[in-house]
Amino acid sequence: MKISMKRINWRIITSLLIVTTSLLTSCDSTKNNTATSNAELPKAEIAKPAPSSKIEISPPNPFITKETNRAVPNNNFGQKQETFAKVQVSKLNTYNHPNGIFSLDIPEGWTKNDTSNPKEVIVSWVDPIGNVRIVMNIFEIDMNPSKDDLGKELKNLIKGLIDKQPKFTISDPKEQPGGAMQLDWSYEVNLQGRSGIILGNSSIEQKGNKVMILSVEFPKEQSDGLKDSLNKIISSRKINPEVKLEQ
């Protein structure tokens, strides 16, 4: 049964992609990047529908803050002027959430920030120089929206948060081989007088009564060097839908 999204009051993700909690900054300050990579995602297990239930997502905008710690390069004269300092990805270690609800491979030495609450898991990581971020967000629902509806709602949510940024673009959500709905987005930032493009990728999928949103952000100019590592991170994720959020 197709569920009209007009009947769904999205309020649960208080920090969708809190990884992007430091995305943008004013004109000559260092800024955040938001991007992700395209990876095959594991097949979702769909729960039985509960027509009377609602999905609720809170309205605060986690994408835009005034202060960030984005790193810019120290270019010498004659060298190519890059916008963002180069990110180094070390070996991956598996992070296991304390209550066992999910695991994800994360580069060694990245900083974790856990802002979870009783109704949702929100865990993010940032690389040592602050130019790549990853966020995992998991919450529960008592209904079974179609994959198309989940993808459309994710697109609407992202557009509502960052569509006023310069040169903003967003793709239509597409189903991945593993069953998740995934979309790409981008916008331009100005860091200390240099303009650069941030690439973003977000995926949403339902497993049991859990909905998982995973996002990664990185500078477009470093996409070739980061793509393989970020794909490995995305494809490593595992979720246990039997674990309750409120322990």
N, C-alpha and C positions, 0 to 999 in steps of 0.2 A: 504494500500500500504506500503510495507516494504521500509524503507529509509536506504540506505547504509550509515554507519557512516563515510566512506571515503569522503563523500560529505559534512560532517558537520565540520565546523571549530570551535572547542570548545575553547572559550575564555572568557566566562562571569564570571565564579566563581573565582574572584581574591583571595578569601580566602575560598575556600571549606574547611569546618571544621576549621574555624579560631579558634575554640575551641582548636585545637591542635597547635595553634600558639606558644606554648611553649613545644613542645613534647620532644625533645631530648636535651641532653647536653653532654659535653665531659666526659671522663672516670670518674673522681671522683667527679663530681658535681651533684647536684640534678637535676632530669629530669622530663619530662612530660610523662603522660600516655594517651593512647588513646584507648577507648573502648566503646562499646555500648551493649545494651541488645536487645534481640529479642522480639518484641511485635507485636501484630496484629495492622494493620494500616488501617485507613479508606479508603473506596473505592474511587479510583480516577475517576474524570469526564474528559473524553477525549475530547479535542477540535477538530474541523474539520481541516484536514491537509492543509497546505499551502506549496506546493512543492518547491517554489522558496526561502523559508526562510532558514536561517542558525542559528545554535546554536554556540555561540562563548564563549570559556572559556580561560581566560588568563593563561599563563604558570608559574607565580611565585610559588615557593614551600612554602606553609604556614606551613608545618609540622615540619620542622627542624629549630631550632634556637639554638644559642650557650648558652644562659643563661636561666635558669628556676628557679622556686621557689618551686619545688616539695619537699614535706616534707618526711623525713625518721623518723622512730621511735626511741625513747630513751629507748632501751631495757636494762633491768637490768640483771646482771649475772644469768644464770640459766634459763632465760625465752627464749621462742622460738624467734629466730632472724628473724623478719619480714623485708621485704625490704621497705615497704611503711607505713607511719603513718596511723592509722585507720581513715577512713572517717565516720563522723556522719551525717546522713540525717535527717533534721528537718521536720516539717510539710510542705506540699506543698501549695503554693499560686499561683493563676493564674496570669501569666504575659500577659497583653494585649498590643500589639504593638501600638504606638501612632497613626498610620494611620489606624489601624484596619485590617491589612492584615493577621495577625495570632495571636493566643494565645497559650500559653504553660504553664503547671504547673511546677513551679520551687521551689526547697527547700528554705525555709526562710533563709535569711542571706547569700546567695550566691552572688558573685560579678558579675555584668553584664558588658559586654564590647560591645558597638555598633560601628561597623566600616562600616556601610552601606554607599552606594553611590547611585547616581541617578538611576543606572541600576540594583541594587540588594540590597536585605536586608541581612545583615550579623550580627547576634546577638549571642553572646556566654556568657556562665556562667561558673564560677569555684567555687568549694567549698572553705570554709575558709582556709584549709591547702594546697590547690592546687593539690590534687590528683585525682579529677574527673572533667571532663569538658563536656559541652554540647554545640553544635552549631546548629543554625538554619540558613539556607541559602535559599533564594527565589529569582528567577529571571524569566523573561518573555521570551517566545519563540513564533514564529508565524508558528509552524509546529507541527506535531503529530508523533514523532518517536514511534516505537513499544516499548512495555515494555522491551522486550529482548534487544533492542538496547540501551535503557537507562541504563539497568543493566550492559551491556558489557562496555559501555563508563565509567560508574562509576568505574568499576573494573580497567580499563586501567588507569584512572586518579590516583587512589590510588596507583597502582603498580608503576607508574611513579614517585610518590612523595616519597615513603618510602621503595621500594623493596630492597634497598641496606643496610637496617638496619639488625642487626644480627637476625638470626632465623625468618626472615619474612615469614609469611604465609597469604594466602588469599583464601577465599572460592569462589565458583561460585555464582553469584546472583540468588536468588530464589524469586518467587512471593509469597507475603504474602496473607493471607485471605482477607485483605482489599484492595489489588491491588498494593501495592508498591513493588518495587524490593529491596531486602535487601541482604547484604553480611557481612561476619565477617572477621576480619584480626587481626594479632598479630605480635609482635616482642619483642626482649629482650633488656632490658636496664641495665646499671650498675650504681648503686647509692652508692657512698661512699664505693666501694668495694663489694657490694652485688648485685647479679644479680636478676632481676625480669622480669616477662612477663606482657606486656601491651596488653589488649584485646581491639579491636575496632569493632564497628558495624556502618554501614552506610546504609541509605535507601534513595531511590530516587523515586519520583512519580510526575505525572503531573495532575494538576487540572485546567481545563479551559486553559488559556494561561500561567499559572504559573507552574514552576518546583520547587519543594521543596526538599532539601537535609537536612536530620537531622542525626546528629552523636553524639555519647556519648563515652567517654573513661574512663576506670577505671582499677585498678590493678587486675590481675587475682586472686591473693591470697585473694582478698576481694569480689570475684564475688558472692559467696553464700549469703553474707550479703547485697549486694547492688542490686541484680537482681530484686527483687520485686519492689523496689522504682524506679529503672530506667525504668522498664516496664511501670509503671504507668505514668511516665513523658512522655515517647514516645507515649503511646496510648492517651494521653490527647491533643495532638496537633490538632489545627483546623486552616484552612486557608480560607480566603475569596478571591476567584479568581477575584471578581469584582473590588477590590481595585487596583488602578493604583500605580505603583512604583514611578513615578515622579509626585509629588504633586505640 
